Amino acid sequence: MKVVELIKELEKLGYNEETKICFGFYDYGGDWIDFQVEEVEDGDREVDVDTIGVILRPNKEYEDLIMQEVNADLKEELLVLIRKYC
């Protein structure tokens, strides 16, 4: 998304200097997972790429969600191996 497009969307919604913007996503259960902005950087402007990067830091809730998914995948892989060799 280009910055000008984001600004147009914000203008449609209406905002002022007290308005906060948050970044995140909805998990599989429909719960909002909020990410914190860690850094805003100018990307690769020194090599003629006009990009601004927003680096997000996941919160503990997100990390727990990922670990649950990884554990479920590992459990399934172990069950496949046990069925195959036992």
N, C-alpha and C positions, 0 to 999 in steps of 0.2 A: 504494500500500500504506500502510496506517495504521501508525504507530509501534508500537502495541500488538500488531499482527499480526507485525511484524518481531521484536519481543521474544519473542513466543510461539514463533516458529520457532527463534530462537537458544536458547531454553530447552530445546526438544526436542533440539537438537544437543548441548547442554552447552557452556558457555563459562566462562571465568574472566577475571581482569584481565589475563592474558597473551595472551588470544586476539586475533588480528588479523582484521579483516574486509577483504576486497578486492573491488573492483568491476572489471568488465570484461565481455568477451564472447568467444565462440568465433568465429573467422573461418571463411571458407568451407572451409578446409583442416582445420578441427577444432583449430587451435592457439588457446590462450588468449591474449588480448590484455589486459594489465593496465592499468587507469587509476589514476592517483593522485588522491586527494581533495585538491582545491585549496582549497575553502572549504565550510563549512556555514553556511547563512544562514537567517534566520527568515522568508524569503519575504515575503508581503504581510500580515503580521499587523496592521500599522497600519491596514489597510483591511478588517479582519475576515475575512481569508482565513487559516485556520489551517493553514499549510503550512510545512514545513521543507525547504529546498532543499539538495541536495548537488551541488556543482559539481565536475565531474571534469575532469582535465587528461589528454588523450591523450599517450601516449608516442611516441617516434620510430618504433617498429615500426608503430603504428597509422597515423601520418602517411604512412609509406612505403607501406602497404597502400592507403590512399586515393589516393595519387598514382599508383600502378600502375593502379588502376581508372579514374581520370580519363584517364590516358594511353591506356589500351586503348579507352575510349569515343571519345576524340579521333581515334585512329588509324582506328577504324571509320568515323567520320563523314567523315574525309578520303578514305578509300577509296571511299565512296559518291559523294562529289563528283567524284573523279577518274574513276570509271566513267561518271558522268552526263555530264561535259563533255569527256572525252577520247576 
